[in-house]
Amino acid sequence: MKSKSINIKWLEFCGSIEKISKKNNYEIYHHKNINLDEYKKIYNDVGKKYNWLGRLNIKDNELKKIIHDSKVEIHIMKKNERNIGFFELDYRNDYLKEKEIRIVHFGLIDEYIARGFGLELMNNAITRISDLGINKIILQTNSLDHDRALPFYEKYGFKVFAEETKNIIYSVN
């Protein structure tokens, strides 16, 4: 077995929505009961390079149970009918404290990073959370994520409140 050490950081939102004019031609859709194959494709397209494996390593019926829960939301960003990024919100009471939400997944496919789409995607996530009346927003990043992820979150108004190092198994011989 091969393993690697990763640094995990949990962040809480302490900022406000950055007001920007929509400068990119895109749409964001809230997918209720998203097709499992479409979910797996955007998850893989955004996260494969950064070792996002969790949702691909669980059984389809378990994954459906999570992503089709009424308190889990999948929002996909599209440009010219192509999926280019997404965010996933989870506010199940058995998962987090009441009046708390977690941005479980957030990202863009590589060719759209550093082009203004991330800021617009985050604005949409924070706006949706505000519309839900939830005040505490948590997200997690780690040392396997894009090297701009943590600076982006911090610039947007997230603050690190916890950190740990873990060894993860990434290969079995």
N, CA, C and O atoms as a DFTB+ gen file, in Angstrom:
692 C
 N C O
     1  1       0.837      -1.185       0.000
     2  2       0.000       0.000       0.000
     3  2       0.878       1.243       0.000
     4  3       1.884       1.315       0.705
     5  1       0.479       2.206      -0.797
     6  2       1.159       3.491      -0.814
     7  2       0.261       4.511      -0.135
     8  3      -0.953       4.516      -0.338
     9  1       0.855       5.358       0.657
    10  2       0.079       6.413       1.300
    11  2       0.819       7.731       1.155
    12  3       2.011       7.772       0.847
    13  1       0.083       8.800       1.384
    14  2       0.692      10.116       1.340
    15  2       0.075      10.960       2.436
    16  3      -1.081      10.768       2.814
    17  1       0.855      11.886       2.936
    18  2       0.420      12.778       3.995
    19  2      -0.224      14.015       3.375
    20  3       0.350      14.643       2.486
    21  1      -1.424      14.360       3.852
    22  2      -2.083      15.568       3.371
    23  2      -2.442      16.468       4.552
    24  3      -2.683      15.999       5.665
    25  1      -2.468      17.749       4.283
    26  2      -2.873      18.737       5.275
    27  2      -4.309      19.144       4.949
    28  3      -4.604      19.547       3.823
    29  1      -5.193      19.040       5.928
    30  2      -6.613      19.365       5.759
    31  2      -6.920      20.612       6.580
    32  3      -6.525      20.720       7.741
    33  1      -7.630      21.550       5.960
    34  2      -8.031      22.783       6.654
    35  2      -9.537      22.945       6.543
    36  3     -10.117      22.745       5.475
    37  1     -10.166      23.311       7.658
    38  2     -11.575      23.650       7.692
    39  2     -11.674      25.160       7.817
    40  3     -10.961      25.784       8.604
    41  1     -12.566      25.734       7.031
    42  2     -12.723      27.183       7.006
    43  2     -14.178      27.559       7.255
    44  3     -15.098      26.814       6.917
    45  1     -14.363      28.725       7.851
    46  2     -15.700      29.274       8.070
    47  2     -15.793      30.615       7.351
    48  3     -14.840      31.394       7.350
    49  1     -16.938      30.878       6.745
    50  2     -17.140      32.122       6.021
    51  2     -17.348      33.258       6.994
    52  3     -18.232      33.197       7.848
    53  1     -16.535      34.302       6.869
    54  2     -16.627      35.474       7.731
    55  2     -16.758      36.762       6.910
    56  3     -16.665      37.862       7.454
    57  1     -16.969      36.621       5.623
    58  2     -16.995      37.777       4.724
    59  2     -18.392      38.127       4.276
    60  3     -19.379      37.809       4.939
    61  1     -18.454      38.787       3.139
    62  2     -19.720      39.148       2.521
    63  2     -19.602      38.874       1.026
    64  3     -18.508      38.675       0.499
    65  1     -20.734      38.869       0.367
    66  2     -20.733      38.592      -1.062
    67  2     -20.017      39.722      -1.785
    68  3     -20.323      40.897      -1.579
    69  1     -19.067      39.362      -2.629
    70  2     -18.383      40.367      -3.432
    71  2     -19.302      40.764      -4.567
    72  3     -19.735      39.923      -5.356
    73  1     -19.594      42.038      -4.642
    74  2     -20.478      42.526      -5.691
    75  2     -19.673      42.716      -6.970
    76  3     -18.770      43.550      -7.037
    77  1     -20.012      41.941      -7.966
    78  2     -19.356      42.071      -9.264
    79  2     -20.431      42.016     -10.332
    80  3     -21.503      41.446     -10.130
    81  1     -20.132      42.608     -11.453
    82  2     -21.084      42.494     -12.551
    83  2     -20.788      41.190     -13.282
    84  3     -19.638      40.765     -13.393
    85  1     -21.835      40.581     -13.766
    86  2     -21.673      39.304     -14.477
    87  2     -20.936      39.602     -15.778
    88  3     -21.485      40.214     -16.694
    89  1     -19.685      39.159     -15.843
    90  2     -18.883      39.469     -17.023
    91  2     -18.671      38.263     -17.923
    92  3     -18.184      38.400     -19.046
    93  1     -19.026      37.112     -17.449
    94  2     -18.877      35.894     -18.240
    95  2     -20.241      35.411     -18.700
    96  3     -21.240      35.587     -18.002
    97  1     -20.278      34.815     -19.848
    98  2     -21.506      34.261     -20.379
    99  2     -21.665      32.841     -19.832
   100  3     -21.033      31.909     -20.330
   101  1     -22.494      32.679     -18.825
   102  2     -22.696      31.392     -18.182
   103  2     -24.079      31.333     -17.571
   104  3     -24.766      32.348     -17.458
   105  1     -24.476      30.151     -17.182
   106  2     -25.701      29.923     -16.422
   107  2     -25.364      28.965     -15.290
   108  3     -24.459      28.141     -15.416
   109  1     -26.092      29.073     -14.185
   110  2     -25.946      28.121     -13.084
   111  2     -27.320      27.525     -12.813
   112  3     -28.296      28.244     -12.594
   113  1     -27.377      26.194     -12.832
   114  2     -28.627      25.473     -12.645
   115  2     -28.587      24.666     -11.358
   116  3     -27.610      23.977     -11.066
   117  1     -29.672      24.766     -10.592
   118  2     -29.844      23.916      -9.410
   119  2     -30.469      22.624      -9.911
   120  3     -31.612      22.616     -10.368
   121  1     -29.722      21.540      -9.825
   122  2     -30.193      20.242     -10.311
   123  2     -30.809      19.443      -9.174
   124  3     -30.098      18.916      -8.318
   125  1     -32.113      19.357      -9.168
   126  2     -32.812      18.506      -8.213
   127  2     -32.886      17.122      -8.834
   128  3     -33.269      16.980      -9.995
   129  1     -32.527      16.119      -8.082
   130  2     -32.501      14.736      -8.578
   131  2     -31.641      14.593      -9.831
   132  3     -32.070      14.022     -10.834
   133  1     -30.433      15.116      -9.756
   134  2     -29.494      15.051     -10.872
   135  2     -29.247      13.606     -11.291
   136  3     -29.200      12.706     -10.453
   137  1     -29.095      13.398     -12.566
   138  2     -28.755      12.092     -13.103
   139  2     -27.400      11.670     -12.535
   140  3     -26.459      12.463     -12.506
   141  1     -27.310      10.445     -12.094
   142  2     -26.094       9.941     -11.448
   143  2     -24.877      10.041     -12.372
   144  3     -23.798      10.431     -11.925
   145  1     -25.033       9.698     -13.636
   146  2     -23.911       9.773     -14.579
   147  2     -23.440      11.211     -14.791
   148  3     -22.239      11.464     -14.885
   149  1     -24.392      12.162     -14.867
   150  2     -24.011      13.568     -15.029
   151  2     -23.260      14.054     -13.792
   152  3     -22.266      14.772     -13.901
   153  1     -23.750      13.653     -12.604
   154  2     -23.063      14.039     -11.371
   155  2     -21.639      13.488     -11.350
   156  3     -20.689      14.223     -11.083
   157  1     -21.496      12.203     -11.629
   158  2     -20.167      11.593     -11.599
   159  2     -19.233      12.243     -12.622
   160  3     -18.040      12.401     -12.363
   161  1     -19.771      12.616     -13.772
   162  2     -18.933      13.237     -14.807
   163  2     -18.413      14.597     -14.356
   164  3     -17.214      14.851     -14.470
   165  1     -19.272      15.481     -13.848
   166  2     -18.793      16.802     -13.427
   167  2     -17.879      16.667     -12.214
   168  3     -16.889      17.390     -12.105
   169  1     -18.195      15.757     -11.311
   170  2     -17.345      15.504     -10.140
   171  2     -15.949      15.074     -10.604
   172  3     -14.944      15.577     -10.102
   173  1     -15.892      14.160     -11.546
   174  2     -14.620      13.661     -12.063
   175  2     -13.892      14.731     -12.887
   176  3     -12.682      14.906     -12.743
   177  1     -14.628      15.447     -13.750
   178  2     -14.003      16.477     -14.583
   179  2     -13.360      17.570     -13.733
   180  3     -12.286      18.066     -14.073
   181  1     -14.002      17.944     -12.643
   182  2     -13.465      18.983     -11.765
   183  2     -12.389      18.420     -10.834
   184  3     -11.361      19.064     -10.624
   185  1     -12.610      17.240     -10.282
   186  2     -11.775      16.780      -9.188
   187  2     -10.734      15.717      -9.439
   188  3      -9.893      15.475      -8.573
   189  1     -10.756      15.077     -10.582
   190  2      -9.836      13.956     -10.802
   191  2      -8.377      14.349     -10.576
   192  3      -7.633      13.625      -9.914
   193  1      -7.975      15.475     -11.115
   194  2      -6.593      15.943     -10.995
   195  2      -6.198      16.194      -9.532
   196  3      -5.018      16.174      -9.184
   197  1      -7.208      16.429      -8.684
   198  2      -6.953      16.769      -7.279
   199  2      -7.330      15.625      -6.335
   200  3      -7.535      15.828      -5.138
   201  1      -7.415      14.434      -6.896
   202  2      -7.675      13.217      -6.121
   203  2      -9.025      13.205      -5.417
   204  3      -9.143      12.671      -4.314
   205  1     -10.041      13.787      -6.040
   206  2     -11.394      13.662      -5.518
   207  2     -11.856      12.243      -5.839
   208  3     -12.116      11.921      -6.998
   209  1     -11.955      11.412      -4.836
   210  2     -12.317      10.020      -5.044
   211  2     -13.535       9.584      -4.242
   212  3     -14.191       8.603      -4.592
   213  1     -13.842      10.305      -3.170
   214  2     -14.853       9.867      -2.223
   215  2     -16.173       9.478      -2.833
   216  3     -16.706       8.414      -2.518
   217  1     -16.717      10.311      -3.699
   218  2     -18.030      10.037      -4.271
   219  2     -17.975       8.957      -5.340
   220  3     -18.999       8.355      -5.663
   221  1     -16.799       8.703      -5.892
   222  2     -16.670       7.664      -6.915
   223  2     -16.429       6.292      -6.305
   224  3     -16.536       5.274      -6.990
   225  1     -16.104       6.265      -5.015
   226  2     -15.790       5.008      -4.340
   227  2     -16.940       4.463      -3.503
   228  3     -16.761       3.492      -2.767
   229  1     -18.113       5.072      -3.604
   230  2     -19.258       4.535      -2.866
   231  2     -20.258       3.953      -3.865
   232  3     -20.260       4.312      -5.043
   233  1     -21.089       3.069      -3.386
   234  2     -22.073       2.406      -4.240
   235  2     -23.084       3.424      -4.768
   236  3     -23.403       4.409      -4.101
   237  1     -23.578       3.166      -5.974
   238  2     -24.513       4.080      -6.620
   239  2     -25.739       4.378      -5.768
   240  3     -26.183       5.525      -5.704
   241  1     -26.293       3.359      -5.111
   242  2     -27.491       3.604      -4.305
   243  2     -27.182       4.510      -3.115
   244  3     -28.032       5.304      -2.710
   245  1     -25.990       4.404      -2.553
   246  2     -25.603       5.283      -1.445
   247  2     -25.367       6.710      -1.947
   248  3     -25.747       7.678      -1.288
   249  1     -24.738       6.830      -3.114
   250  2     -24.499       8.148      -3.695
   251  2     -25.819       8.835      -4.026
   252  3     -25.986      10.020      -3.740
   253  1     -26.748       8.113      -4.618
   254  2     -28.067       8.675      -4.923
   255  2     -28.766       9.149      -3.653
   256  3     -29.394      10.208      -3.636
   257  1     -28.651       8.357      -2.594
   258  2     -29.282       8.722      -1.324
   259  2     -28.758      10.076      -0.831
   260  3     -29.514      10.874      -0.277
   261  1     -27.478      10.325      -1.032
   262  2     -26.885      11.599      -0.612
   263  2     -27.306      12.726      -1.546
   264  3     -27.878      13.720      -1.100
   265  1     -27.025      12.577      -2.841
   266  2     -27.214      13.714      -3.754
   267  2     -28.673      14.004      -4.086
   268  3     -28.980      15.073      -4.613
   269  1     -29.580      13.075      -3.787
   270  2     -31.002      13.321      -4.008
   271  2     -31.727      13.706      -2.726
   272  3     -32.944      13.896      -2.737
   273  1     -30.996      13.823      -1.620
   274  2     -31.593      14.283      -0.367
   275  2     -32.083      15.721      -0.547
   276  3     -31.427      16.518      -1.218
   277  1     -33.216      16.054       0.040
   278  2     -33.781      17.398      -0.127
   279  2     -32.914      18.490       0.501
   280  3     -33.093      19.669       0.198
   281  1     -31.988      18.111       1.364
   282  2     -31.104      19.097       1.983
   283  2     -29.664      19.005       1.459
   284  3     -28.714      19.414       2.126
   285  1     -29.536      18.463       0.264
   286  2     -28.275      18.477      -0.469
   287  2     -28.600      19.090      -1.824
   288  3     -29.531      18.658      -2.504
   289  1     -27.834      20.090      -2.207
   290  2     -28.092      20.779      -3.463
   291  2     -26.867      20.727      -4.361
   292  3     -25.742      20.944      -3.912
   293  1     -27.102      20.435      -5.635
   294  2     -26.064      20.417      -6.649
   295  2     -26.375      21.568      -7.613
   296  3     -27.459      21.622      -8.194
   297  1     -25.428      22.475      -7.776
   298  2     -25.576      23.604      -8.690
   299  2     -24.444      23.519      -9.712
   300  3     -23.267      23.535      -9.352
   301  1     -24.811      23.428     -10.986
   302  2     -23.818      23.261     -12.047
   303  2     -23.736      24.525     -12.893
   304  3     -24.750      25.067     -13.334
   305  1     -22.505      24.980     -13.107
   306  2     -22.243      26.126     -13.967
   307  2     -22.020      25.617     -15.388
   308  3     -21.242      24.692     -15.621
   309  1     -22.725      26.246     -16.331
   310  2     -22.616      25.868     -17.743
   311  2     -22.216      27.088     -18.563
   312  3     -22.655      28.209     -18.304
   313  1     -21.386      26.841     -19.538
   314  2     -21.032      27.862     -20.518
   315  2     -21.200      27.217     -21.884
   316  3     -20.609      26.175     -22.167
   317  1     -22.007      27.843     -22.726
   318  2     -22.302      27.287     -24.050
   319  2     -22.771      25.835     -23.962
   320  3     -22.320      24.974     -24.718
   321  1     -23.692      25.580     -23.019
   322  2     -24.281      24.249     -22.819
   323  2     -23.307      23.198     -22.283
   324  3     -23.664      22.024     -22.188
   325  1     -22.098      23.595     -21.938
   326  2     -21.093      22.662     -21.416
   327  2     -20.945      22.861     -19.908
   328  3     -20.841      23.994     -19.438
   329  1     -20.934      21.762     -19.151
   330  2     -20.687      21.846     -17.712
   331  2     -19.239      22.242     -17.484
   332  3     -18.320      21.576     -17.962
   333  1     -19.038      23.346     -16.738
   334  2     -17.667      23.817     -16.499
   335  2     -17.299      23.858     -15.023
   336  3     -16.130      24.057     -14.690
   337  1     -18.262      23.677     -14.137
   338  2     -17.980      23.692     -12.707
   339  2     -19.240      23.428     -11.912
   340  3     -20.337      23.345     -12.464
   341  1     -19.066      23.298     -10.603
   342  2     -20.234      23.074      -9.752
   343  2     -19.903      23.361      -8.295
   344  3     -18.742      23.437      -7.893
   345  1     -20.974      23.517      -7.520
   346  2     -20.840      23.496      -6.071
   347  2     -21.945      22.618      -5.514
   348  3     -23.027      22.494      -6.088
   349  1     -21.635      22.014      -4.379
   350  2     -22.581      21.127      -3.699
   351  2     -22.724      21.601      -2.270
   352  3     -21.736      21.770      -1.555
   353  1     -23.964      21.816      -1.859
   354  2     -24.279      22.260      -0.501
   355  2     -24.925      21.126       0.268
   356  3     -25.726      20.369      -0.280
   357  1     -24.574      21.011       1.541
   358  2     -25.158      19.975       2.395
   359  2     -25.583      20.619       3.700
   360  3     -24.755      21.157       4.434
   361  1     -26.883      20.563       3.990
   362  2     -27.381      21.107       5.252
   363  2     -28.335      20.136       5.934
   364  3     -29.324      20.526       6.554
   365  1     -27.998      18.845       5.793
   366  2     -28.769      17.829       6.512
   367  2     -28.502      17.993       8.007
   368  3     -27.351      18.144       8.415
   369  1     -29.551      17.965       8.822
   370  2     -29.401      18.160      10.266
   371  2     -28.586      17.077      10.933
   372  3     -27.918      17.330      11.935
   373  1     -28.631      15.869      10.389
   374  2     -27.857      14.802      11.010
   375  2     -26.379      14.888      10.624
   376  3     -25.548      14.160      11.168
   377  1     -26.061      15.762       9.702
   378  2     -24.689      15.907       9.226
   379  2     -23.979      17.054       9.946
   380  3     -22.820      16.920      10.338
   381  1     -24.661      18.159      10.115
   382  2     -24.082      19.342      10.743
   383  2     -25.023      19.863      11.816
   384  3     -26.149      19.390      11.971
   385  1     -24.536      20.843      12.545
   386  2     -25.383      21.485      13.544
   387  2     -26.487      22.265      12.838
   388  3     -26.350      22.648      11.676
   389  1     -27.580      22.492      13.559
   390  2     -28.681      23.267      12.992
   391  2     -28.187      24.663      12.614
   392  3     -27.340      25.242      13.294
   393  1     -28.719      25.178      11.540
   394  2     -28.365      26.505      11.020
   395  2     -26.899      26.581      10.593
   396  3     -26.251      27.619      10.724
   397  1     -26.400      25.473      10.086
   398  2     -25.033      25.387       9.586
   399  2     -25.085      24.667       8.246
   400  3     -25.883      23.747       8.065
   401  1     -24.251      25.074       7.321
   402  2     -24.217      24.451       6.007
   403  2     -22.774      24.202       5.610
   404  3     -21.864      24.920       6.025
   405  1     -22.587      23.200       4.820
   406  2     -21.239      22.890       4.352
   407  2     -21.217      22.940       2.824
   408  3     -22.068      22.353       2.156
   409  1     -20.235      23.646       2.293
   410  2     -19.956      23.579       0.869
   411  2     -19.069      22.355       0.718
   412  3     -17.873      22.396       1.005
   413  1     -19.673      21.271       0.265
   414  2     -18.991      19.977       0.235
   415  2     -18.018      19.895      -0.936
   416  3     -16.899      19.401      -0.790
   417  1     -18.449      20.379      -2.091
   418  2     -17.595      20.391      -3.269
   419  2     -17.754      21.738      -3.959
   420  3     -18.847      22.301      -4.010
   421  1     -16.650      22.240      -4.485
   422  2     -16.655      23.523      -5.182
   423  2     -15.492      23.505      -6.159
   424  3     -14.352      23.269      -5.759
   425  1     -15.762      23.749      -7.422
   426  2     -14.644      23.797      -8.357
   427  2     -15.059      23.959      -9.795
   428  3     -16.231      23.854     -10.156
   429  1     -14.053      24.220     -10.602
   430  2     -14.190      24.407     -12.043
   431  2     -13.264      23.445     -12.765
   432  3     -12.264      22.997     -12.203
   433  1     -13.598      23.123     -14.022
   434  2     -12.638      22.371     -14.810
   435  2     -11.468      23.316     -15.111
   436  3     -11.641      24.533     -15.179
   437  1     -10.296      22.744     -15.286
   438  2      -9.053      23.521     -15.342
   439  2      -9.062      24.709     -16.286
   440  3      -8.570      25.776     -15.918
   441  1      -9.595      24.568     -17.471
   442  2      -9.486      25.650     -18.449
   443  2     -10.285      26.894     -18.064
   444  3     -10.133      27.937     -18.699
   445  1     -11.135      26.806     -17.034
   446  2     -11.938      27.946     -16.599
   447  2     -11.435      28.555     -15.290
   448  3     -12.021      29.518     -14.796
   449  1     -10.371      28.013     -14.729
   450  2      -9.783      28.552     -13.506
   451  2      -9.020      29.828     -13.853
   452  3      -8.377      29.913     -14.899
   453  1      -9.099      30.818     -12.961
   454  2      -8.404      32.107     -13.094
   455  2      -8.967      32.953     -14.239
   456  3      -8.247      33.745     -14.847
   457  1     -10.248      32.781     -14.524
   458  2     -10.903      33.585     -15.566
   459  2     -12.147      34.300     -15.036
   460  3     -12.966      34.780     -15.819
   461  1     -12.292      34.373     -13.710
   462  2     -13.424      35.064     -13.110
   463  2     -14.621      34.185     -12.791
   464  3     -15.544      34.620     -12.102
   465  1     -14.617      32.964     -13.281
   466  2     -15.757      32.072     -13.046
   467  2     -15.841      31.621     -11.588
   468  3     -16.942      31.456     -11.063
   469  1     -14.700      31.419     -10.924
   470  2     -14.702      30.974      -9.532
   471  2     -15.386      31.972      -8.616
   472  3     -16.165      31.591      -7.742
   473  1     -15.094      33.249      -8.816
   474  2     -15.722      34.296      -8.014
   475  2     -17.233      34.313      -8.243
   476  3     -18.011      34.451      -7.299
   477  1     -17.634      34.174      -9.489
   478  2     -19.061      34.174      -9.791
   479  2     -19.747      32.921      -9.248
   480  3     -20.884      32.987      -8.780
   481  1     -19.059      31.782      -9.312
   482  2     -19.612      30.549      -8.757
   483  2     -19.767      30.671      -7.237
   484  3     -20.789      30.275      -6.677
   485  1     -18.738      31.225      -6.573
   486  2     -18.823      31.408      -5.117
   487  2     -19.911      32.411      -4.755
   488  3     -20.637      32.198      -3.783
   489  1     -20.042      33.495      -5.506
   490  2     -21.126      34.446      -5.243
   491  2     -22.475      33.748      -5.290
   492  3     -23.342      34.006      -4.455
   493  1     -22.652      32.870      -6.258
   494  2     -23.903      32.128      -6.369
   495  2     -24.102      31.197      -5.184
   496  3     -25.214      31.082      -4.668
   497  1     -23.044      30.534      -4.749
   498  2     -23.150      29.636      -3.585
   499  2     -23.533      30.417      -2.330
   500  3     -24.452      30.026      -1.611
   501  1     -22.835      31.514      -2.068
   502  2     -23.103      32.306      -0.859
   503  2     -24.488      32.931      -0.923
   504  3     -25.187      32.991       0.088
   505  1     -24.893      33.397      -2.101
   506  2     -26.237      33.963      -2.260
   507  2     -27.302      32.908      -1.982
   508  3     -28.281      33.189      -1.291
   509  1     -27.126      31.696      -2.509
   510  2     -28.091      30.622      -2.268
   511  2     -28.176      30.295      -0.778
   512  3     -29.265      30.108      -0.236
   513  1     -27.026      30.229      -0.130
   514  2     -27.005      29.940       1.304
   515  2     -27.717      31.038       2.080
   516  3     -28.476      30.755       3.007
   517  1     -27.475      32.288       1.705
   518  2     -28.155      33.412       2.344
   519  2     -29.667      33.297       2.163
   520  3     -30.427      33.544       3.100
   521  1     -30.104      32.922       0.958
   522  2     -31.535      32.744       0.692
   523  2     -32.143      31.649       1.564
   524  3     -33.328      31.706       1.893
   525  1     -31.336      30.647       1.940
   526  2     -31.815      29.571       2.805
   527  2     -31.922      30.019       4.274
   528  3     -32.509      29.313       5.093
   529  1     -31.361      31.178       4.602
   530  2     -31.403      31.681       5.971
   531  2     -30.413      30.997       6.893
   532  3     -30.606      30.959       8.108
   533  1     -29.354      30.459       6.312
   534  2     -28.331      29.782       7.111
   535  2     -27.131      30.708       7.243
   536  3     -26.641      31.251       6.253
   537  1     -26.663      30.884       8.475
   538  2     -25.622      31.873       8.729
   539  2     -24.210      31.313       8.798
   540  3     -23.252      32.021       8.487
   541  1     -24.066      30.077       9.192
   542  2     -22.735      29.508       9.370
   543  2     -22.385      28.626       8.180
   544  3     -23.059      27.634       7.905
   545  1     -21.309      29.008       7.473
   546  2     -20.896      28.301       6.259
   547  2     -19.502      27.720       6.491
   548  3     -18.565      28.431       6.854
   549  1     -19.392      26.412       6.272
   550  2     -18.135      25.686       6.471
   551  2     -17.708      25.070       5.147
   552  3     -18.543      24.595       4.378
   553  1     -16.412      25.079       4.886
   554  2     -15.880      24.299       3.783
   555  2     -14.530      23.747       4.185
   556  3     -13.918      24.193       5.155
   557  1     -14.080      22.772       3.424
   558  2     -12.810      22.096       3.717
   559  2     -11.964      22.112       2.454
   560  3     -12.487      21.961       1.350
   561  1     -10.676      22.293       2.613
   562  2      -9.739      22.139       1.512
   563  2      -8.552      21.349       2.042
   564  3      -8.403      21.165       3.250
   565  1      -7.719      20.889       1.134
   566  2      -6.542      20.142       1.575
   567  2      -5.395      20.365       0.613
   568  3      -5.562      20.983      -0.439
   569  1      -4.255      19.868       0.971
   570  2      -3.028      20.126       0.216
   571  2      -3.015      19.443      -1.153
   572  3      -2.092      19.672      -1.935
   573  1      -4.008      18.613      -1.463
   574  2      -4.112      18.011      -2.793
   575  2      -4.913      18.886      -3.752
   576  3      -4.853      18.689      -4.966
   577  1      -5.663      19.851      -3.217
   578  2      -6.474      20.727      -4.056
   579  2      -5.587      21.661      -4.874
   580  3      -4.377      21.737      -4.662
   581  1      -6.212      22.366      -5.810
   582  2      -5.495      23.343      -6.638
   583  2      -4.733      24.300      -5.728
   584  3      -5.238      24.683      -4.673
   585  1      -3.529      24.687      -6.125
   586  2      -2.716      25.548      -5.257
   587  2      -3.328      26.929      -5.052
   588  3      -2.902      27.657      -4.156
   589  1      -4.307      27.304      -5.853
   590  2      -4.992      28.593      -5.668
   591  2      -6.243      28.482      -4.805
   592  3      -6.858      29.500      -4.487
   593  1      -6.633      27.263      -4.419
   594  2      -7.894      27.079      -3.686
   595  2      -7.890      27.823      -2.347
   596  3      -8.759      28.660      -2.103
   597  1      -6.933      27.528      -1.492
   598  2      -6.912      28.165      -0.171
   599  2      -6.786      29.688      -0.271
   600  3      -7.551      30.389       0.391
   601  1      -5.855      30.236      -1.068
   602  2      -5.807      31.700      -1.195
   603  2      -7.116      32.297      -1.721
   604  3      -7.519      33.378      -1.293
   605  1      -7.779      31.601      -2.644
   606  2      -9.067      32.082      -3.150
   607  2     -10.090      32.148      -2.029
   608  3     -10.760      33.166      -1.858
   609  1     -10.216      31.065      -1.259
   610  2     -11.187      31.037      -0.163
   611  2     -10.894      32.132       0.863
   612  3     -11.806      32.819       1.324
   613  1      -9.634      32.289       1.213
   614  2      -9.271      33.305       2.201
   615  2      -9.549      34.712       1.674
   616  3     -10.048      35.560       2.414
   617  1      -9.238      34.963       0.429
   618  2      -9.499      36.274      -0.165
   619  2     -10.993      36.557      -0.190
   620  3     -11.417      37.700      -0.019
   621  1     -11.784      35.524      -0.402
   622  2     -13.236      35.697      -0.461
   623  2     -13.840      35.964       0.920
   624  3     -14.941      36.508       1.007
   625  1     -13.152      35.599       1.990
   626  2     -13.666      35.872       3.333
   627  2     -13.771      34.663       4.236
   628  3     -14.356      34.750       5.315
   629  1     -13.220      33.541       3.820
   630  2     -13.192      32.356       4.683
   631  2     -11.955      32.405       5.568
   632  3     -10.891      32.860       5.148
   633  1     -12.111      31.930       6.797
   634  2     -11.007      31.900       7.765
   635  2     -10.816      30.470       8.257
   636  3     -11.783      29.772       8.561
   637  1      -9.560      30.044       8.333
   638  2      -9.229      28.707       8.833
   639  2      -9.543      28.652      10.326
   640  3      -9.126      29.529      11.083
   641  1     -10.285      27.611      10.754
   642  2     -10.563      27.447      12.183
   643  2     -10.050      26.118      12.722
   644  3     -10.012      25.922      13.937
   645  1      -9.655      25.202      11.840
   646  2      -9.104      23.923      12.298
   647  2      -8.228      23.360      11.189
   648  3      -8.407      23.651      10.007
   649  1      -7.267      22.536      11.623
   650  2      -6.319      21.970      10.667
   651  2      -5.794      20.654      11.219
   652  3      -5.619      20.502      12.428
   653  1      -5.545      19.703      10.322
   654  2      -4.936      18.450      10.740
   655  2      -4.187      17.825       9.563
   656  3      -4.435      18.152       8.402
   657  1      -3.283      16.935       9.884
   658  2      -2.546      16.198       8.873
   659  2      -2.943      14.731       8.991
   660  3      -3.006      14.174      10.087
   661  1      -3.211      14.113       7.831
   662  2      -3.613      12.705       7.803
   663  2      -2.826      11.994       6.721
   664  3      -2.401      12.601       5.738
   665  1      -2.641      10.708       6.917
   666  2      -2.091       9.869       5.868
   667  2      -3.260       9.219       5.146
   668  3      -4.162       8.672       5.780
   669  1      -3.242       9.279       3.818
   670  2      -4.290       8.644       3.038
   671  2      -3.661       7.568       2.160
   672  3      -2.533       7.703       1.685
   673  1      -4.414       6.511       1.961
   674  2      -3.962       5.449       1.068
   675  2      -4.416       5.820      -0.336
   676  3      -5.597       6.083      -0.561
   677  1      -3.493       5.841      -1.269
   678  2      -3.857       6.174      -2.635
   679  2      -3.548       5.067      -3.616
   680  3      -3.856       5.200      -4.801
   681  1      -2.953       3.989      -3.170
   682  2      -2.657       2.883      -4.060
   683  2      -2.522       1.603      -3.253
   684  3      -1.931       1.591      -2.174
   685  1      -3.067       0.548      -3.782
   686  2      -2.919      -0.772      -3.173
   687  2      -2.213      -1.646      -4.194
   688  3      -2.680      -1.794      -5.323
   689  1      -1.078      -2.228      -3.796
   690  2      -0.293      -3.053      -4.727
   691  2      -0.885      -4.436      -4.853
   692  3      -0.358      -5.267      -5.592
